[in-house]
Amino acid sequence: MSQVPNYNFQIRVGNTGTLKSRDGLVLRFLAKDQPFDLTGSEIHFFASGGGGLWLHWQEGEHLTIKPDEGIIALPFREPSLFRNVPRGQLVRYEIERRFDGHQRCLLEGAITLVRGIDND
């Protein structure tokens, strides 16, 4: 049984991007060392902070894809995005591919929210 790859990352509340990259989370999917072709796919990003679904993004909203390069980018451009998430709340996410009547989770993980003095 194959497992869904897991990647955890950090976002500083009040900033754009992630702690590692001001460009946000940029993922390149490969198959046998070649870009995984995402042509014709719908890509969805889901995040949940506790009781229920909190975010659901699709291409063109808050994520972009380059299908022939196997790239999915989530820039996290809105500094206020995580401001109302309670301190210490675990935020889980999944990136899902919908293609030809099937749904497959490509990646899952946790987002750690880092808070500073100025969270705007």
VENFEN-V640191 format. One record per backbone hydrogen bond with DSSP energy under -0.5 kcal/mol. CO is the residue of the C=O (numbers start at 1). NH is the residue of the N-H. If there is no record, write none. Layout:
co:CO nh:NH
co:CO nh:NH
This chain:
co:5 nh:108
co:9 nh:112
co:10 nh:19
co:11 nh:13
co:11 nh:114
co:12 nh:15
co:21 nh:18
co:21 nh:24
co:24 nh:26
co:25 nh:27
co:25 nh:74
co:27 nh:29
co:27 nh:72
co:29 nh:36
co:31 nh:34
co:34 nh:31
co:35 nh:37
co:36 nh:38
co:38 nh:41
co:41 nh:43
co:42 nh:98
co:43 nh:59
co:44 nh:96
co:45 nh:57
co:46 nh:94
co:47 nh:54
co:47 nh:55
co:48 nh:92
co:49 nh:51
co:52 nh:49
co:55 nh:47
co:57 nh:45
co:58 nh:61
co:58 nh:62
co:58 nh:63
co:63 nh:60
co:64 nh:73
co:65 nh:67
co:66 nh:69
co:66 nh:70
co:66 nh:71
co:67 nh:38
co:67 nh:70
co:70 nh:29
co:71 nh:66
co:72 nh:27
co:73 nh:64
co:74 nh:25
co:75 nh:17
co:76 nh:17
co:77 nh:79
co:78 nh:81
co:79 nh:14
co:80 nh:83
co:82 nh:85
co:86 nh:89
co:90 nh:92
co:91 nh:111
co:92 nh:48
co:93 nh:109
co:94 nh:46
co:94 nh:96
co:95 nh:106
co:95 nh:107
co:96 nh:44
co:97 nh:99
co:97 nh:104
co:98 nh:42
co:99 nh:102
co:102 nh:99
co:104 nh:97
co:104 nh:106
co:107 nh:95
co:108 nh:7
co:109 nh:93
co:110 nh:9
co:110 nh:112
co:111 nh:91
co:111 nh:113
co:112 nh:11
co:112 nh:114
co:114 nh:13
co:117 nh:119
